[in-house]
């Protein structure tokens, strides 16, 4: 099935409204890094009507939605976007509100902010809003963009909890269902900066069919037709491929014990590198062998 929409998932910068953060600065602008001339600009460029596209910023994941929303509007306006608004959906019943649904239907881009991905899925999952979102992504020239929690929630499988330091102890990584825009991947964010490689290892070894995607900060993936991935932004994307795992002790050990894994394949992408989810072929844009 051809996917007509585009998916842009971003590793985040700093949104201290996140459930993983404890120190929230009252000045919202100090909690954010908008990677203005890179990824946000690319979102506008990839959208149907460019600067005239209708962009809805969705702040459901954040604990500081008003502050976060206004900062995104300012950043997008600064980059030339002329039709930007905020959809602050804080309760499930709002995800059935006809006015909100009409705004979603008329949008060209939705930008899901950071915060708590479990809050995002528990409020939106299975609602009319969710159904319209999936349909627009599959059938229209439409962009789902998500940073941090908004990126983690985009896939069918979603990591919602797990410490970095204990991630390779059995049972430390918690996984549930995401919003389901893309299958057979699992996404983690703030990846390099917060040392989350172990979280992705455990998620992948539990079901090696799933490709692990680790997004660094100020880094993202542009995914077209649900298959072709291009690295964007200034940092790194780590891919964890478990299809060739030869052995593990996962089912033999008790909860809390260390996991052993033999032959887990990883790829590292930087800006403009590509990866095809059909063929699992990576292409390095600036290869030294070309």
Secondary structure, DSSP 8 states (H G I E B T S, - for coil): ----SEEEEE-----TTSTT-----SSGGGG----IIIIIHHHHHHSTTGGGSEEEEE-TT-SSHHHHHHHHHHHHHHTT--EEEEE---SGGGGG-HHHHHHHHT-SEEEE-SS-HHHHHHHHTTSHHHHHHHHHHHHSS-EEEEETHHHHTTEEEEEEE--STTTTBTT-SEEEE---SEEEEEEE-STTTTT-HHHHHHHHHT-TTSEEEEE-TTEEEEEETTTEEEEEESS-EEEEE-TT--EE-TTTS-TTSB--EE--EEEEE-TT-EEETTTTEEE-TT-TT-
